[in-house]
């Protein structure tokens, strides 16, 4: 075999394609015989040309897995010995690397079986050899072996770390330093032990040094490995970076702002800043890095992109926008002043790219800095509306984008500016640029959605423009136009009826499109029909509904995830409007929801097979079934379309159950299984919809089981399942919105089912609530070692804490005065949110919570009067009308239930601001903000309490 194989190897390397093909077929045939292994080993060591030796190594790597177990011991020994000799004596670097790859595969089987005990000692010896080649190949092997026999290294981990650090600092060989950098990346990916990972912190200066050298030498692909290492360190929960975060940020900013580097390299650097902002925000704040980061990122928004459209995500301006967005979400108080200053100055710049960057920056921070933006809406809108009139298309488009973001995130304050904003958007709809038009439709859609009846004066001109555009524009514009019509319909409600017939007729045209390029428009049309149905009501939509339902169902056969997502939304809207009339559609639509919920996630795995074999075309030889290699997984991504579809289908199941109740019985068991599974899903959007839907499934279960003999037991089983998931979510879920929804759902269940049903869960519910009030749950954890004071910034989510604080009144209503011992446990953690250092919305949250607790707990609130009245008095003088209203309500409930202890507050000379004088002052100041009934009830409570007490 050896002689014929040698000829075939030479033939395979010939330029003649027919000769190559014939050789490949013959090699495949010979490779099925275990004797191919010693034959390939012989050619690896003795072939005259490096190409043949390399090809022999490549084939050996591909075939040895299937044959290793069948080889006799002496052949196994020959293979190991020959590989060691090739690594140490071979002069060709590609052959050495190919041999090292074979070692990695053989070691996977030989080392665990105790057949290669001298491999690790050899590698340690080799890594300290005076020969550069030996040190390099040893590091390459250490790197690749982590993927096959990584656990074998554990006893030698300290020795390995010392070796890697030494090689990173190798003074004589750049090749060794680069190999060490790659090995560090491999070991860090493999290592899960926190204590071991922390030791890599001392590597950071050397990693930065090697990376800078690689960039200077033009080896950007190697320098990128440093960013991959930093990525691993940042995402680790351990406090790995320490003071080195400053060096990492400085290096990343240098790379980010260097226009001489490849877009991918710069993108990796910008991404590191983004990860730091997401996972280590407090470290950025502690080391005063927010300002230097924004001083680089904001100007990057104005950088002209030379990136191909296909690689648009790598463009520095888009990556910088992502960083600014992430920083705004996590460090809003520190970000907004700098961004606002940049926007104010750049809006006057003669360079249109800077004027574009000005409004882009404001739009990007509108979610994270919403409260701060609301306080500066006048000057901010002046910048953005001015940009909407800019002579440059790019600036007008960015302004439309910013207005859409404002409409989405600055509610309700932004709506009060509709008189100045809406005419500007209407004018932008006539822009000469389709891009500006498209973004203006987006702004219009976002703006109109929450306008309510204030949209009525604009309704006719709006619909005139939108209907005209819908019939004459490109597909992209038609899609955004349909989205805008949906928002108008949702805002106008019954006032939309005169336009509904025309819109629905047009949607029939879109809902039968089947070309791939038209399916997104079909999806938007399907969504819009559901929204219009909600606006016009059941009576008008029911007679024409079957045709639309049929068209929607037929769309599932077109294999387009976004269309399926929007179709589930359509069915959800129809279920809501039709209520029990939706029952007849259940057999057709529920299986579709099940199908989407059970879809594969569509994980896309990026495999690194960048061996020398592929570079030289050797990979073709291995296209048979015997290739058992396990290539390195470099990256994993998920098809987001499938996630959105799953979330929509999950939501639909809950709404179907809610509106069809006992008729949902045939689908209850399978739906519950899916929702239980989705409550622990890896993506928060799907978990959120599952948490919402579980409450509806519970209600349907009670309706279904109430007439069955063993119904109470079955209903209790469903309640057990749902409550256990909710309590687990409160404690363990890392997403604040999901936890908030679990709390809200528990609040609703308490109201619906009463104390006897909920009593078995009260202890766990109270413990989970206490953990959330202490900000100690999984979703409230900051990074370790951040050294940030509790009162520094309000890192909790307002929505989350509102939902948590609503549980206390729910418990009080459930238990009455028996809630007193539990309230005693929760009181101090709740009062933390009433500190002066907390924002006004926190303090009013506490006051409103206390008022409702006092209302239902009754007399036991008296023991807290001296702690609560000073807070209530301060809130009565608040500049916020909401805070004053809640304080007045609380004062009334405390007066009603607080007994004699409340008497001293109206008349006590020691009280700096007596209660009654505060209330009288407030009454005149904010009478218009509260109904007469509200004030009558308050003063009745207050004076009745005083009279009752004095009569005793």
C-alpha positions, 0 to 999 in steps of 0.5 A: 500500500505504501508505494501506491499511496505515495503515487496517489499523494503526488497525483493528488497535488497535480494541477490536472483536475481529472488526475486529482479526482482519480487520485481522490477516489483511490485514496478514499478506497485505500483509507478504509483499510486500517493499514493506511495509518502506518502508510501515511505515517511513513510518508509523513516522515520520509516523503521528499517534498513538504507538500506530500508530507503535509498532505499525509498529515492531513489525511492521517488527521482525518482517518485516524479516528475511525482506525485508532481502536483497531491498531495494534500497540506497536503501530500506535507507538509508531504513530506517537513516536513519528508525530513527536519526531515530526513536531521536533525535527520537521523544518516546514512550519505547515507540516509541523502544524499539520502534525500537531493537529494529528497529535490533538486527535490521537491524544483525545483517545490515547491520553484518557486510556493511559496510552500516552503518559509522556505527552504532557512532560514532552510538551512542557519540555518542548515549550522551554526549548531554546529553539523558537520552532519547538516553543511555538509548536508546543503552544499550538498543541496546548491550545488545540489539546484544550478541546480534546483532553482539557480536563487532563490539564487541571492538575497542571493548571498553575504550571500552565498559567505560569508558562503561558505568561512567560511565553506572552513575554518572550523577548526573542520571538513574536511567533511564540508570543502570538502562539501564547496569545492564542493558547490563552484564548483557548484555555480561557474558553475551556476554564469554568472555575472562577478561582482559575479564571481570576488568575488570568487578570495578571495576563492583561498587560502582556495581552495588550502588549502583544496585541499592539505589536501585532497591530503594528505588524499588520497582523490584525487577525491575531490582535482580534484574539485579544478582544475575544479574550477580553470578551470572555473576561467581561462576561464572567461574573467574577471580578476579573478586570480590576484596574486593568479595565482602564487599560482595556478601554484605552486600547479599545478606544485607540483601535476604535478610532483608528481609520487605518484598521480593518472594519472588523478589527475596529468593530471588535474593539467597539464591541468590547466597550459595548460589553463593558457598558452592559456587564461592567457598567459600574466599573466604567463609572468607578474608573471615570471612563464614561467621558473618554468613551463618549468623547470617542463614540459620539464623533464616530457617529459622524464617520463616513462608512466605507463598508460594503452594504453586506457588512453594514453591521460592521460600520463604526457609526452603527457600532458606536450607536450600539455602545451609546445606547447600551451606556444610556440604558445602564448609566443614564445620569452620566451619559445624558449631559455629554450626549446632549452637549454633543448634540447641541454643538454638532447640530450647528456643524457645517459638516452634515455628517455631524448634524446627522450624528447630533440627532442620531445620538439623541434618538439612540439615548431616548430609551435609557435616558428617557426621564432626563430627556423628558426634562429637556424636551423643548430644546431637544425637539428644537434640535430634532425638528430643525434637523427635519428641515435640513437640506441634507437627506441624511440629516432629515432621515436621522431626525425622523428616526429620532422622532420615532424613538421619542414617540416610543420612549418619551410617553406621555410627555411627547404627546403634549407636543403633537401640535408642533411635531405632527405637522412636521412629520406630515410634511416629511412624508412628502420628502423627495427621499424614499429613505426619509419617507420610510423613517417618517412613516416609522415616526408617524406610527410610533407617535400616533399609537398613543395619541388617542382622541387628540389624533382626530383633527389630523385624521383626515389629512393623515389617512389621505396621505397614507392611503395614497402612499399605500397604492403608489409607493415601493414595497418598503414604503408600503410596509412602513405605511401599513404600520403607520395606518395601524397606529392611526387606527389604534389611536382613533378607535371608532373614529377610524370606521369611515376608513376601515372598509377601504383599508381592508379592501386594500389588505385583501390584495396584500394578503394573497401575495406569495413571492418571497420579496412580497412576504414582508408586506403580506405580514404587515397587512395581516397585522393591520387587519387585526388592528383595524378589527380591534378598532371597528369592533365585532359587529362590523368585522365578524361578517367579513372575517372568515376570508381574512382568517382563511388568507392568514392560515394559508400564509403558514405554508409559505415558510416565512417566520415573520409572516407566521409571527404577525399572523399569530398577532392577528389571531390574538387580536381576533380572539380578543375582539370575537371573544366566545365567537372565536371558538370555531377557529380554535381547531384551525389556529391552535395547532399553528401556535403549537407548531411555532412554539415547538420550532427548532431555535435555528441555532447557527453555528460558526465552525472554525476549520481554518487549518492548513489543509483547507488553505492548500485545498487538502480538505476535499479528500475528506468528504466521505463519512469517515471524517469524525473530526470535531472542529472548534465552535467559534460562535453561536447565533440564534435566528431572531425571527424564530424567537419572535415567532415563538413569543407571538405564538406563546402570547396567542395561546394565552389569549386564546385561553383567556377568551374561549375559557372552557372551550379551550379544554382540548388544548389545555394540557399541551398548552400548559406543557409548552408554557411551563417549558417556555417559562424557563426559555433562554430568551426573555421575550419568550419567557415574558409571554409565557409568564403572561399566558400562564395566568390565562391558562389558569383561568381557563383551567378553573372554568374547565374543571369547575363542573368535573367531579375531580375538578378541584384537584385538577385545578389545584394542580394547575395552580400549583404549577403556575404559582411555583413557576411565578415564585421561581421567576421572582427569585431566579430570573435575571430579567427585570421585566419578566420578574415584574410580570410575574409579580403582576400576575400574582397580584391578579391571581390573589384578587381572583382566587382569595386567601384559601387558595393562596395560603399554601404559597404565602410563606414563599411569596413573602420571602421572594417579595422580601428578597426583591425589596432588598434588591437581592434577587437574580435580576437585581445583581450588579457585577461583583467588586463594583464598590458602588454605594447602595444609594448611588444611582437607582439601578433597579427598574421602576417597573419592577419595583412598582410591581413588587410594591403592589404585592404588599397591598394585595397581601393586605387585602387578602389577609386584613389585619392578619397581614401585620406580622408580615408587614413588619418584616417588609416595612424597613426594606420598603422604606429604603426607597423613601430615602431623600437620595431616591428619585421622586418616583420611588418615594411616591411608590412607597407612599401609594403602597403604604396608603393601600396597606393602611386601607386594608390592614386597618388598625395595625398601621397605627404603630407606624404613624410616627415613621410615616407622617414626616414622609407624607408631609414632605411629599405633600409639598412635592413639586410633582402632582402625582406625589402630592395626590398619593400623599394626600390619599395616604394621609387620609388613610393614615388618619382613618386607621391610625387612631389617636397617634395621628392627632398630634400632626395637625396641631403639634407645634413641634411639627415643622409643617403641620399636616392640616396646613399642608393639606389646605395649602395643597388643596388650593394649589392642586384642586384642579388635579383631583376630583371633588369626590377625592377631596371630600372623601379625604377630609371626611376620613380625617375629621371623622377620625378626630371626632371619634377619638375626641369623643372617647 
